[in-house]
């Protein structure tokens, strides 16, 4: 059901981008509205929240991009605690306009964790819907995972993150599974240990 709703929304958004006939425009607008109503029924979000999420989306429908960084020091992984759900994740967030993926993840780590990263390399590209991230997201998301080195940083609580800590791979805290899974951390440790390991791509 989730994938069908996403497809309906994508058809409506792309149709609105190219449509010229006013009657077809009304039909695509109605199709978009139906997809929003279905999302609201399918998720825990109300209709206004769904509509607000999609309001800026215009043009040909394409996936969103999420960036995450695996930083390992002394056999432990750096994780940050999200203010929104009180759970832990790798530092990262949405890719921004006018930034390369590398620039984006450098910025995200600096903003959330207070660390400057170096020798950053990609180790995985995930299609969010192909893995058990929860809850479902109302758009297709590609998740880019990087592994990097970092010098000592200076963390300060900010608008998104309340804590920072390092964890052994067998002593992980409760993860924010909207953002990362244990398998992402396991793959990060493997990529850190073996720099020549191929990038995993869905």
C-alpha positions as CSV (number, residue, x, y, z in Angstrom):
1,X,0.0,0.0,0.0
2,X,2.8,2.4,0.9
3,X,4.5,2.1,-2.4
4,X,1.2,2.5,-4.3
5,X,0.5,5.8,-2.5
6,X,4.0,7.0,-3.2
7,X,3.5,6.2,-6.9
8,X,0.1,8.1,-7.0
9,X,1.7,11.1,-5.4
10,X,4.7,11.0,-7.9
11,X,2.3,10.7,-10.9
12,X,0.3,13.7,-9.6
13,X,3.4,15.9,-8.9
14,X,5.0,15.1,-12.2
15,X,1.7,15.6,-14.0
16,X,1.2,19.0,-12.5
17,X,4.7,20.0,-13.7
18,X,3.9,19.2,-17.3
19,X,0.2,19.7,-17.6
20,X,-1.3,22.5,-19.8
21,X,-5.0,21.6,-19.9
22,X,-6.8,23.2,-17.0
23,X,-9.2,20.2,-16.6
24,X,-6.2,17.8,-16.5
25,X,-4.6,20.2,-13.9
26,X,-7.7,19.8,-11.7
27,X,-7.5,16.0,-12.0
28,X,-3.8,15.9,-11.0
29,X,-4.5,18.2,-8.1
30,X,-7.3,15.9,-6.9
31,X,-5.0,12.9,-7.4
32,X,-2.4,14.7,-5.1
33,X,-5.1,15.4,-2.5
34,X,-6.2,11.8,-2.5
35,X,-2.6,10.6,-2.0
36,X,-2.3,13.0,1.0
37,X,-5.5,11.6,2.5
38,X,-4.3,8.1,2.0
39,X,-0.9,9.0,3.7
40,X,-2.8,10.4,6.6
41,X,-4.9,7.3,6.9
42,X,-1.8,5.0,6.6
43,X,0.4,6.9,9.0
44,X,0.1,8.6,12.4
45,X,0.3,12.1,10.8
46,X,-2.7,14.3,10.3
47,X,-3.7,15.7,6.9
48,X,-2.3,19.2,7.5
49,X,1.1,17.8,8.4
50,X,1.2,15.7,5.3
51,X,0.1,18.6,3.1
52,X,2.8,20.8,4.7
53,X,5.4,18.2,4.0
54,X,4.6,18.1,0.3
55,X,3.8,21.8,-0.2
56,X,7.3,22.8,-1.4
57,X,7.6,19.7,-3.7
58,X,7.3,20.8,-7.3
59,X,8.5,19.6,-10.7
60,X,9.4,16.0,-11.7
61,X,9.1,13.8,-8.6
62,X,12.6,12.5,-7.6
63,X,14.0,10.8,-4.4
64,X,15.1,12.7,-1.4
65,X,18.7,12.2,-0.2
66,X,19.7,11.5,3.5
67,X,23.4,11.7,4.5
68,X,24.9,9.8,7.5
69,X,28.5,9.5,8.8
70,X,30.1,6.6,10.6
71,X,33.0,7.9,12.8
72,X,35.0,5.2,14.7
73,X,37.6,5.9,17.4
74,X,39.3,3.3,19.6
75,X,36.8,0.6,18.4
76,X,33.7,2.7,19.3
77,X,31.3,4.5,17.0
78,X,30.2,8.1,17.5
79,X,26.4,8.4,17.9
80,X,24.3,11.5,18.7
81,X,21.0,11.5,20.6
82,X,18.1,13.1,18.6
83,X,16.0,15.6,20.5
84,X,12.9,14.6,18.4
85,X,12.6,11.0,19.6
86,X,15.3,10.6,22.3
87,X,17.1,7.9,20.4
88,X,20.5,7.6,18.9
89,X,21.8,7.8,15.3
90,X,24.9,8.6,13.3
91,X,25.2,12.4,12.7
92,X,23.6,13.5,9.4
93,X,20.5,14.8,7.8
94,X,19.0,15.9,4.5
95,X,21.2,16.9,1.6
96,X,20.9,20.6,0.9
97,X,20.7,22.5,-2.4
98,X,24.0,23.9,-3.8
99,X,26.1,21.4,-1.8
100,X,28.0,18.3,-2.9
101,X,27.3,15.1,-0.8
102,X,30.8,15.5,0.7
103,X,30.2,19.2,1.6
104,X,26.8,18.2,3.1
105,X,28.1,15.5,5.4
106,X,31.0,17.6,6.6
107,X,28.5,20.4,7.5
108,X,26.1,17.9,9.2
109,X,28.8,16.4,11.4
110,X,30.1,19.8,12.3
111,X,26.6,21.2,13.2
112,X,25.4,18.1,15.1
113,X,28.5,16.7,16.7
114,X,31.1,19.5,16.6
115,X,33.7,17.4,14.8
116,X,35.7,18.1,11.7
117,X,36.0,15.0,9.6
118,X,38.6,14.0,7.0
119,X,39.4,11.1,4.7
120,X,35.7,10.7,4.1
121,X,34.5,7.9,1.8
122,X,31.2,6.4,0.8
123,X,30.4,2.8,2.0
124,X,26.7,2.3,1.3
125,X,23.8,3.6,-0.7
126,X,20.5,2.4,0.7
127,X,17.0,2.6,-0.7
128,X,15.0,3.3,2.5
129,X,12.0,1.2,1.5
130,X,14.3,-1.8,0.9
131,X,15.2,-2.0,4.6
132,X,13.2,-2.1,7.8
133,X,13.5,1.6,8.7
134,X,10.4,2.7,10.7
135,X,8.1,4.3,10.3
136,X,7.5,4.4,6.6
137,X,8.3,7.7,4.9
138,X,5.9,9.4,2.4
139,X,8.6,9.8,-0.3
140,X,11.4,7.7,-1.8
141,X,14.6,8.3,0.1
142,X,18.2,7.3,-0.8
143,X,20.5,7.1,2.2
144,X,24.2,7.7,1.6
145,X,26.5,6.4,4.3
146,X,30.0,7.6,4.7
147,X,32.9,6.5,6.9
148,X,35.4,9.2,8.0
149,X,38.2,10.0,10.5
150,X,37.8,12.8,13.0
151,X,40.1,14.7,15.4
152,X,38.9,15.7,18.8
153,X,35.7,17.7,18.6
154,X,33.8,20.0,20.9
155,X,30.1,19.0,21.3
156,X,27.4,21.5,22.4
157,X,23.7,20.7,22.7
158,X,21.8,22.2,19.8
159,X,18.4,22.4,18.3
160,X,18.5,18.8,17.1
161,X,20.9,16.9,19.3
162,X,21.0,16.6,23.1
163,X,24.0,14.2,23.7
164,X,27.0,12.6,22.0
165,X,28.8,9.5,23.0
166,X,30.9,6.6,21.7
167,X,29.6,3.0,21.8
168,X,31.1,-0.5,21.3
169,X,29.3,-2.4,18.5
170,X,27.9,-4.9,20.9
171,X,26.7,-2.3,23.4
172,X,24.6,0.0,21.2
173,X,21.9,2.2,22.7
174,X,18.3,2.4,21.4
175,X,18.7,3.4,17.8
176,X,16.5,5.9,16.0
177,X,15.4,3.4,13.4
178,X,13.8,6.2,11.3
179,X,17.4,7.1,10.5
180,X,19.7,4.1,11.0
181,X,19.7,0.4,11.6
182,X,22.2,-1.9,13.3
183,X,23.1,-3.2,9.9
184,X,24.3,0.3,8.9
185,X,26.6,0.4,11.9
186,X,27.9,-3.1,11.2
187,X,28.6,-2.1,7.6
188,X,30.4,1.0,8.8
189,X,32.7,-1.0,11.1
190,X,33.5,-3.3,8.2
191,X,34.3,-0.4,5.8
192,X,36.5,1.2,8.5
193,X,38.4,-2.0,9.0
194,X,38.8,-2.7,5.3
195,X,39.1,0.5,3.2
196,X,39.1,-1.4,-0.1
197,X,35.7,-3.0,0.6
198,X,33.3,-2.3,-2.3
199,X,30.5,0.3,-1.8
200,X,27.2,-1.5,-1.1
201,X,24.5,-0.2,-3.4
202,X,20.8,-1.2,-3.4
